[in-house]
């Protein structure tokens, strides 16, 4: 079941896999992938930059390589396929939602520092319980801030802010009464901002809740226009979903390859496990599942590349299918590898925790199913 990519994407994947094998694998032996040292992260970034990969996600207009959805999807799939959990560091994070900085002042003070790696920003999207136990949308009320400056007073709470504890800025989605939603860049250490307990997820990532008590945010920190905050935020989430789907497909392919080596190898029964029909059936499920997810992934990447009206729905479906595929594939692989794969630190044990988290990250499966159903109800079954 061969899925053939266009020559440019196939060449990029081949080069990335060789780069990881020759440059990254030797320097990451024995390193805990869930807590790599800062100097190692810098080393990987430097090697990647010199090889011409690190700036792949940065727009050409800003000195980067300007990879589009197809290219970034292929790159992330290849890095996951390498089997090295630290290979994801080969790609820089890019400006992310800071791309919305749309005037000279914002580009100089917000966008360019992120591009240069001097500043970092975390995305504060999910509403959380406030300190008084209520759960209301985060509000940004227009107000004068003194000295003739206008801006907003932000109050509310955001949860599961990934990387927020170490970021310089929080990009907060807030509701401006009678006007709509806005994206506001808030200094993490500004007066009125407080951080809750740092929580570690089962996949090793860390998240923090943040609380905002009448935090003064100047007008110059508004990204885009009031009213388009939520749509712009969803576009950012859309990019993240496509990236997660690419990671999941690459990992699923790696798991399938590793499982084939396992079942074709020696076994105490005297014959390879691959000779057993039950094992063949389980492995066939892994292959077909991964093939379907990969097909959906590249259809969604193409839709996003060409800015098709259905791109958001296709990306939602791809993320749902890929994350569920990875979880099933790892689970089946553990059954075929046996008890050794349950030991802490085994690649499949780590991937099992990761895959479970990714079924929720960037939109849980149940929510994405509703997105797909809503699209079909609005456009008819021919929209499939």
Secondary structure, 3 states (H helix, E strand, C coil): CCCCCCHHHHHHHHHHHHHHHHHHHHHCCCCCCCCCCHHHHHHHHHHHHHHCCHHHHCCHHHCCCCCCHHHHHHHHHHHHHCCCCCHHHHCCCCCHHHHHCCCHHHHHHHHHHHHCCCCCEEEECCECCCCCCCCCCCEEEEEEEECCEEEEEEEEEEEEEECHHHCCEEEEEEEECCCEEEEEEEECCCCCEEEEEEEECCCCCEEEEEEEEEEEEEHHHEECCCCCHHHHHHHHHHHHHHHHHHHHHHHHHHHHHHHHHHHHCCCCCCCCHHHCHHHHHHHHHHHHHHHHHHHHHHHHHHHHHCCCCCHHHHHHHHHHHHHHHHHHHHHHHHHHHCHHHHCCCCHHHHHHHHHHHHCCCCCCHHHHHHHHHHHHHHHCHHHC
